[in-house]
């Protein structure tokens, strides 16, 4: 049984301890100390990382009250020796900010809207929290505002073990059937929750609480949540992006959405103009093309599939057989479209795609697809293919 220093002082980030055992944890090399400030994975929070002497601890786990510090190489440690141990303090503090922030949000959501936290996942930047009932954008916004107000009030966060009588009358979250002697984490007036993890002493240390996204999930809602130093770093990153976008659009940083809407409007107008010009050009080509008995193939490099379709529909009256158009090159292959004024091109799809190593299909009178044969072969095929 390891003495749990993290419960005595969650801010203890370095300590001395005696190596009791060098062993394995489910096959992985591990060290057991007489006392430890390394929090083992639990309550949705990852196991601490850091160093024991000069050896890197990449994870911490617990089994039967014994804490296992997982390491890659056991050679440098000796049973019975006293070692100096250090946690990755920045990581641990950020995790406490996140986890305490999650309690605030879940407690407020429960109090305001009667929803229960039914799923919680935490990585080193973001958390996901699943609530069992839907919450609107307005509900989530109200929860977020109240959560941040709770940070400004700098409320005490306290872990305690209530006696059976107190427990029976206590309305706390994470009530699990058969939970004996639970550790309750209380934020006065905000939340009581059964939780084994390490928390901050006051809500003021959580810093910013921000709900980033929400989506429907199993009849309820899944939110992504960010707190503390991670929320600050996220703000810095997004603000840098916003400033760069604003600069490129020559817009104020809080009016980039208006500038983007304008830009998209212009782009739509440009696309419409391009389409008009393409159609005009195709009509000129049609006037300049002599009628042909047989098939006609047009090579329109740079055309997209929609433009190829427009082309064959405009030019089909220039021939008696199949009117086809291609766009592409021998290396990457060709898009194609084909139609006819006189025959059902659908009946010829298989023959064309089989001969030209392609695939295609289409409803109504235009067949579209891809061809992998080279340009000369495609040209030869349409020159010599007889449709009737
Ligand atoms: Zn918790």
Boltz pocket constraint, residues with backbone or C-beta under 6 A from the ligand:
constraints:
  - pocket:
      binder: B
      contacts: [[A, 43], [A, 99], [A, 103], [A, 193], [A, 194], [A, 195], [A, 196], [A, 197]]
      max_distance: 6.0
